[in-house]
Amino acid sequence: MSVQGLEGLIAAGVRGQRVFVRADLNVPLSGGRIGDDTRIRASLPSLRRLLDAGARVVLASHLGRPKGERRPELSLRPVAERLSQLLERGVSFCDPAVGEAAEAASRDLADGQLLLLENLRFYRGEEKNDPSFAEALAALCDVYVNDAFGTAHRAHASTAGIAKHVRRVAAGDLLQSELSHLRVVLEPKRPLLCLVGGAKVSDKLAVLEALAPRADVLAIGGAMAYTFLAARGEAVGTSLVEHDRLDDARRVEAAVAAAGRRLLLPLDHVVAREFAADAAHQVVTQIPDGFMALDIGPDTASLYAREAAQAATIFWNGPMGVFEMEAFARGTEAVAKGVADSNAVSVVGGGDSLAAVNKLGVGADITHLSTGGGASLEYVQGLELPGVAALDR
């Protein structure tokens, strides 16, 4: 696949051109205040390069899941204000995002100016990849740049459809960086350790099946581990188990064994009688009746950290326990520290995994922090991402 980056695009000239940049500015908002501006900061390198080159940038993103309805609490106006602060220059805001007013606003831009459009998901045509909505977006620009890796696995109007109507297209710096770093998981230095956590096997079955023959070590945590343990016939108490996925778990384990790889499951567990932040808890090696596992135990966390120390490449997606509850966050935090302390090339994705890395302040010791959990999972499966395929000329 041949995708042009900003280097070639800027070299060919963007001064005076309206450049539509699809970014991922889907930040947490509460009462109009931004809780975490990580995704906004991640978009800055591409924006600065284009603005400095004289482009007239039309910036677009989604925020939340308004499902085609206008919801004021999901407006991107607070993002425009934060962008202005970070870029240290004025940022115009346009609502509506398409139509005559938006086209006029895009034409009124001067070289090096930026216009942020209102939330694209206020329009039903965005997620439906409606051709007329894609054309309306294309009417705002001369050049299209996709820098939103977090939505690159979605065939939406602003990630795929628009590219059909714009002559010049390119990948932004963030998108190119994501693809470059995730490629090391597909073509790893060995041994490759894949740490996969989360609640349900069903949510990550496809990636587990893809990684089973590829990873030298596949270490599983989170509630999904108890579907695997139940499939082995082990006692899991009242832990979350997908009983209709036991055969899937057995199939993944068989694939690991057939490939001569290793599957690691929790050896000990932090258990409680109820799912509550203040629940009395204890560490056990066998889960008693009436108890549920809410985190991997310290021995398991140490084992996974030792595997990280021996790995040459690490891919980690998903928490090891109920990370949002302090009492059950220790396993995820121990794994985060183990990955950070490793000399391996490390790629971390998924909200809770990144939260653990940020909480411990070890992000600088991770090779790559992926901004797209779902997109990264699809990419490491070897699946085509529509938002990337649309840039292939």
Protein Blocks (a to p, Z undefined) as FASTA:
>chain_A
ZZddfklmmmnopghiacdddddfbdcdeehiafblklmmmmmmmmmmmmmnopacdddd
dehjenopacfklccklmmmmmmmmnopacdddddfbdjklmmmmmmpcehiacddddfk
lpmklmnopaklmmmmmmmpcbdcdfbfklmmpccfklmmmmmmpfbdcddfklmmmmmm
mmmmmmccdddddddedjblklmmmmmmmmmmmpmbdcdedjklmmmmmmnopaehjacc
dfklmmmmmmmmmmmmmnopacdddfbdcddfbdcfklccdddfbdcehiacfbdcfklm
mmmmmmmmmpmbdcdeddfbdfklmklmmmmmmmmmmmmmpmbdcddedjklmmmmmmno
pmmmpfbacfblklmmmmmnopacfklmmmpZZ
